[in-house]
Amino acid sequence: MGDFRRIADLIADDIATGRLRPGQRLPPQRAFARRRGIAPSTAGRVYGELVRRGLVVGEVGRGTFVRAAPAGPAGRALVEPGLADAPVNMELNYPSAPGQAELLAPVLAPLLRPDVLAEALLPAAATGTPSAREAAAALLTTPGWRPDPDRLLFTGNARQAIAAALASLVRPGGRVGVEQLTYPLVKEIAARLGITLVPLAGDRDGLLPEAVAAAHRTAPLSALYLQPALHNPTSVTTSGPRLLQLAHLVHDVNLPVVEDRIWSFLVGPDGRHGRGERAGERRGPVDPLAAHAPALTHVVDGLSKRVAPGLTVGFLVVPPHRVGAVAEAVRSGGWSAGRFALEAAVRWAGEGVVARLTEAKRVDATRRQRILTQELDGFAVRSDPRAYFAWWELPAPWRADTFTAAAAAHGIAVTPGPAFAVAPGHTPDAVRLGLASAPEPDLRRALRTLAHIAARRSGGRSGR
């Protein structure tokens, strides 16, 4: 048992003497075990001991990093008061409106009657119930598009809806075009389904049609996955003209599309982002790609962001001839929505609760974006005033992994850019900041601390 502590002492000495620098990544535990000639379990104890001593920080799925120095020049603490004892997780991104529980609870009360509850606890089919289909169709409607209720399917959440759509469209080994930076869980879904993701270039107006066409000519794509409304992580919203170009292209080459609209609720019915709008801001599209290519587009949406993550429902609007195939994928994947969640969603939508929460979260997102602008003024931050997240292109010489480790050492979790990159060699020196989950005072303190950390090595703004 003492051997792992002696090895930990050696690593601690390397850290103390500077041979291992703050933010530097340690080898994976198995590689460390091979180099040292020890068992993997012993390596695990070494790393655990280093964490216990506060010398390193472990980030699940990314590695173990030497903890950054806790103080800035002249011994000034960089971390804002309160963060050390109350960590801020900016990887999580679940918006919550003030008074949310008070709005949701009364509508659920009728479901607790024994006769109603007995019905609500029955299994639900992928097609849900007639009332659920009507409620979901009304919820997803835009000024120029209303989904046919008979084309609606339901899953446990939006991630499962993505998985069901892709599983129904793409055989193992098939190719799916995606934006160069994409939702990380799509990468996991593709790996589980044996799908190859093909990164496609875009610009400030969205995915480039010529990039899609070129990839499809190289080897046929089985489908296209995209996020045209407030793309995660960059917040880019595809322009109306670009959306039409994409619609014409997928129609010409008969390419199915999975359109992820999970954040689209933040774009108001006229393309705005709620009260307090600033002059000159770009408007996003009002309608989805499905309005222009309905025979090819599978629309994914859900309630986790609109309402709450704990009791959620995923929506799938599919082309008429695809209802059976996608429903079968939902059933075989075990991705069906719970009947109780469907009944709750119907009541929340019918009573106007979802609409009130949506408007409150639009206003909340705008307010948090103002905090972001104030605290990271002067840095290369890409975002949209409607979004609950931002893409921060880090100043040199910071790398995404070392900055993530330095932030973690100050009690702040951020998502490194490589988590979103599809191409292995494309590792942007950027981080995504989730703005939704932390209380506003904590968010402000965390952003201020991140600004101090970034300035410390970039040579700028250190007197902030």
Secondary structure in CASP SS format (residue, H / E / C, confidence):
PFRMAT SS
TARGET T0000
AUTHOR 0000-0000-0000
METHOD secondary structure of the structure
MODEL  1
M C 1.00
G H 1.00
D H 1.00
F H 1.00
R H 1.00
R H 1.00
I H 1.00
A H 1.00
D H 1.00
L H 1.00
I H 1.00
A H 1.00
D H 1.00
D H 1.00
I H 1.00
A H 1.00
T H 1.00
G C 1.00
R C 1.00
L C 1.00
R C 1.00
P C 1.00
G C 1.00
Q C 1.00
R E 1.00
L C 1.00
P C 1.00
P C 1.00
Q H 1.00
R H 1.00
A H 1.00
F H 1.00
A H 1.00
R H 1.00
R H 1.00
R H 1.00
G C 1.00
I C 1.00
A C 1.00
P H 1.00
S H 1.00
T H 1.00
A H 1.00
G H 1.00
R H 1.00
V H 1.00
Y H 1.00
G H 1.00
E H 1.00
L H 1.00
V H 1.00
R H 1.00
R C 1.00
G C 1.00
L C 1.00
V E 1.00
V E 1.00
G E 1.00
E E 1.00
V C 1.00
G C 1.00
R C 1.00
G E 1.00
T E 1.00
F E 1.00
V E 1.00
R C 1.00
A C 1.00
A C 1.00
P C 1.00
A E 1.00
G C 1.00
P H 1.00
A H 1.00
G H 1.00
R C 1.00
A E 1.00
L C 1.00
V C 1.00
E C 1.00
P C 1.00
G C 1.00
L C 1.00
A C 1.00
D C 1.00
A C 1.00
P C 1.00
V E 1.00
N E 1.00
M C 1.00
E C 1.00
L C 1.00
N C 1.00
Y C 1.00
P C 1.00
S C 1.00
A C 1.00
P C 1.00
G C 1.00
Q H 1.00
A H 1.00
E H 1.00
L H 1.00
L H 1.00
A H 1.00
P H 1.00
V H 1.00
L H 1.00
A H 1.00
P H 1.00
L H 1.00
L H 1.00
R C 1.00
P H 1.00
D H 1.00
V H 1.00
L H 1.00
A H 1.00
E H 1.00
A H 1.00
L C 1.00
L C 1.00
P C 1.00
A C 1.00
A C 1.00
A C 1.00
T C 1.00
G C 1.00
T C 1.00
P H 1.00
S H 1.00
A H 1.00
R H 1.00
E H 1.00
A H 1.00
A H 1.00
A H 1.00
A H 1.00
L H 1.00
L H 1.00
T C 1.00
T E 1.00
P C 1.00
G C 1.00
W E 1.00
R C 1.00
P C 1.00
D C 1.00
P H 1.00
D H 1.00
R H 1.00
L E 1.00
L E 1.00
F E 1.00
T E 1.00
G C 1.00
N C 1.00
A H 1.00
R H 1.00
Q H 1.00
A H 1.00
I H 1.00
A H 1.00
A H 1.00
A H 1.00
L H 1.00
A H 1.00
S H 1.00
L H 1.00
V C 1.00
R C 1.00
P C 1.00
G C 1.00
G C 1.00
R E 1.00
V E 1.00
G E 1.00
V E 1.00
E E 1.00
Q C 1.00
L E 1.00
T C 1.00
Y C 1.00
P H 1.00
L H 1.00
V H 1.00
K H 1.00
E H 1.00
I H 1.00
A H 1.00
A H 1.00
R H 1.00
L H 1.00
G C 1.00
I C 1.00
T E 1.00
L E 1.00
V E 1.00
P E 1.00
L E 1.00
A C 1.00
G E 1.00
D E 1.00
R C 1.00
D C 1.00
G E 1.00
L E 1.00
L C 1.00
P H 1.00
E H 1.00
A H 1.00
V H 1.00
A H 1.00
A H 1.00
A H 1.00
H H 1.00
R H 1.00
T H 1.00
A C 1.00
P C 1.00
L C 1.00
S C 1.00
A E 1.00
L E 1.00
Y E 1.00
L E 1.00
Q C 1.00
P C 1.00
A C 1.00
L C 1.00
H C 1.00
N C 1.00
P C 1.00
T C 1.00
S C 1.00
V C 1.00
T C 1.00
T C 1.00
S C 1.00
G H 1.00
P H 1.00
R H 1.00
L H 1.00
L H 1.00
Q H 1.00
L H 1.00
A H 1.00
H H 1.00
L H 1.00
V H 1.00
H H 1.00
D H 1.00
V H 1.00
N C 1.00
L C 1.00
P C 1.00
V E 1.00
V E 1.00
E E 1.00
D E 1.00
R C 1.00
I C 1.00
W C 1.00
S H 1.00
F H 1.00
L H 1.00
V C 1.00
G C 1.00
P C 1.00
D C 1.00
G C 1.00
R C 1.00
H C 1.00
G C 1.00
R C 1.00
G C 1.00
E C 1.00
R C 1.00
A C 1.00
G C 1.00
E C 1.00
R C 1.00
R C 1.00
G C 1.00
P C 1.00
V C 1.00
D C 1.00
P C 1.00
L H 1.00
A H 1.00
A H 1.00
H C 1.00
A C 1.00
P C 1.00
A C 1.00
L C 1.00
T E 1.00
H E 1.00
V E 1.00
V E 1.00
D E 1.00
G E 1.00
L C 1.00
S C 1.00
K C 1.00
R C 1.00
V C 1.00
A C 1.00
P C 1.00
G C 1.00
L C 1.00
T C 1.00
V C 1.00
G E 1.00
F E 1.00
L E 1.00
V E 1.00
V C 1.00
P C 1.00
P H 1.00
H H 1.00
R H 1.00
V H 1.00
G H 1.00
A H 1.00
V H 1.00
A H 1.00
E H 1.00
A H 1.00
V H 1.00
R H 1.00
S H 1.00
G H 1.00
G C 1.00
W C 1.00
S E 1.00
A C 1.00
G C 1.00
R H 1.00
F H 1.00
A H 1.00
L H 1.00
E H 1.00
A H 1.00
A H 1.00
V H 1.00
R H 1.00
W H 1.00
A H 1.00
G H 1.00
E C 1.00
G C 1.00
V H 1.00
V H 1.00
A H 1.00
R H 1.00
L H 1.00
T H 1.00
E H 1.00
A H 1.00
K H 1.00
R H 1.00
V H 1.00
D H 1.00
A H 1.00
T H 1.00
R H 1.00
R H 1.00
Q H 1.00
R H 1.00
I H 1.00
L H 1.00
T H 1.00
Q H 1.00
E H 1.00
L C 1.00
D C 1.00
G C 1.00
F C 1.00
A E 1.00
V E 1.00
R E 1.00
S C 1.00
D C 1.00
P C 1.00
R C 1.00
A C 1.00
Y C 1.00
F E 1.00
A E 1.00
W E 1.00
W E 1.00
E E 1.00
L C 1.00
P C 1.00
A C 1.00
P C 1.00
W C 1.00
R C 1.00
A H 1.00
D H 1.00
T H 1.00
F H 1.00
T H 1.00
A H 1.00
A H 1.00
A H 1.00
A H 1.00
A H 1.00
H C 1.00
G C 1.00
I E 1.00
A E 1.00
V C 1.00
T E 1.00
P E 1.00
G H 1.00
P H 1.00
A H 1.00
F C 1.00
A E 1.00
V C 1.00
A C 1.00
P C 1.00
G C 1.00
H C 1.00
T C 1.00
P C 1.00
D C 1.00
A E 1.00
V E 1.00
R E 1.00
L E 1.00
G E 1.00
L C 1.00
A C 1.00
S C 1.00
A C 1.00
P C 1.00
E H 1.00
P H 1.00
D H 1.00
L H 1.00
R H 1.00
R H 1.00
A H 1.00
L H 1.00
R H 1.00
T H 1.00
L H 1.00
A H 1.00
H H 1.00
I H 1.00
A H 1.00
A H 1.00
R H 1.00
R H 1.00
S H 1.00
G C 1.00
G C 1.00
R C 1.00
S C 1.00
G C 1.00
R C 1.00
END
